[in-house]
Amino acid sequence: MKIEQIYTGCLAQGAYYIVSEGEAAIIDPLREIKPYTDRLTKDGVALKYIFETHFHADFVSGHLDLSKATGAPIVYGPTAQPAFDSTVATDGQVFNIGKVTITALHTPGHTMESTTYLLKDESGKDVAIFSGDTLFLGDVGRPDLAQKAASMTQEDLAGMLYDSLTQKIMPLADDVTVYPAHGAGSACGKNMQKETVDTLGNQKRTNYALNQPDKASFIQAVTEGLSAPPGYFGMNVAMNKLGYESFDAVMAKGKTALSPNAFESAAEETGALILDTRNSGAFSQGFIPNSINIGLKGDFAPWVGAMIVDVKQPLLLVVEDDTIEEAITRLSRVGFDNVIGYLDGGFEAWKKEGKETDTVDRITAADFAARINEQSTIIDVRKDGEYAAEHVDGAYHRPLALINEWIKDINPEEHFFVHCAGGYRSMIAASILQARGYRNFSEVDGGYNAIAKTEVPKTDFVCQTKVLK
């Protein structure tokens, strides 16, 4: 028997590959299936089952393309109602893979169909659970994502999650290995550990959710402090449940190379958003007006989902070198399938045609330190925890994810500074600000990491309720 975790860092997502006696199972595959089919061919094994722990919200699974390519059936847990052929398991149903078995344990709470798969070895001993979003390391799945679909409150779902954990998972032996669907960085939980594999015994000792004294305390603990889920989550659930265009078709359409003139015409005729995936430094020095910068070398796909939201939005890409396939792949993982082409020759080709360009006023941390004073407006777009740990004295905390809420409070006549931790997120903010007509700011290269090395006054958390106007 072989168990392999295939972890994708930018999505903090774990897929799983299990092999026994010439047969294989894959749990929660990503959108592009070639890595899986290549692995099956290399190992000389047949894919017997594709297991889905639930209808994922944060990424589009590769279950449909993988099933079509291999003939393997797709398995969901009880109550799932996908719009395509699949096997909907009963609670406790056993599936054989070579000499091992996988048992479907219905564990609703994160979603109604959420299922944990229990792996037993040749002797029938419990070896591992593939817990999906039911149990994370250090956390449990948030119970607010499926409440509308289930016509239940998040408290109702949290109560179901408590029952699932205490009745189905906690009774298992401490030496059982926990393989979750996500790790730290995923928006599907709030307190995940950086590790991606652990024993159930250690989770029983260290996971805050598993150490609540009673059901009421559990419900309160797992529902407090939940931030609003990214807007694209609901659309990803729909794609996973209803179906989607094949990955190969998405790739073929997106790889349409457009000359600068054709690119410009496409933007005007289709209303496509121009997504520039170059690094923040290159973008700041020159870009196509009104384009949005989300660098490919970073948490690209999650930030695209958070900033653009509508997965059906037509996209035109500006990429560096030979990264077009990577960009399309990573967009497709979160359901952004409507890439209609990319700029052939990149931004350099656009400049050579003499077309209009724009720049961002990016300054160094030293310049920032020299220019600020007590009247300076400083906007920190980092997350809550980062800001709370330490920030520039007097800086406003305005998380990037909430830019559509706070942008209206900016006085367009008053200069301000904007920074994040290193420059990635602040350049996203800068590109959105300029696309919406704000030009009265300077973005700090290197972000707080660089600012912290200067003599700029700093402070720990202070609640700020001032307005920007």
Disulfide bonds with the S-S distance in Angstrom:
none
